[in-house]
Amino acid sequence: KDFVLETFTGQSWNRIHYVKHIQDADLLLGSVTELLDSNYPDRKCIVIGSGYLGLECAASLCRRGLDVTVITESNIPIPSLFTKAISEKYQSYFEERGI
């Protein structure tokens, strides 16, 4: 599944990124760098999807200083790969790091 990251900069919806390929990740990184270099005080973003790629992206953005919220249709992360108990450990891990 795709996931979408939205950086809220008070501008139009031109900061939505669909990440499927390395080039998409490069574009996302460029937007994040631009946001962090700007004077805009709000550093919030949303990652839609709690699969492996979505959670890795959320963790990376959090480490770069963004306030990250993950939105998912499941009540546990990476439900297709792990049991509920393992998914809950991942959820705790990410929540402890502010995601």
BELRA-V478338 format. One record per backbone hydrogen bond with DSSP energy under -0.5 kcal/mol. CO is the residue of the C=O (numbers start at 1). NH is the residue of the N-H. If there is no record, write none. Layout:
co: [CO	CO]
nh: [NH	NH]
This chain:
co: [3	4	5	5	6	6	7	12	13	15	17	17	18	21	21	22	23	24	25	26	27	28	29	30	31	32	33	34	35	41	43	44	45	46	46	47	47	50	51	52	53	54	55	56	57	58	59	60	61	62	66	67	69	71	76	78	78	83	84	85	86	87	88	89	90	91	92	93	94	94	95	99]
nh: [19	48	7	17	8	46	9	14	16	7	5	19	20	24	25	26	27	28	29	30	31	32	33	34	35	36	37	38	38	43	67	8	69	6	48	49	71	78	55	56	57	58	59	60	61	62	63	64	66	65	68	45	47	49	79	81	82	87	88	89	90	91	92	93	94	95	96	97	97	99	98	70]
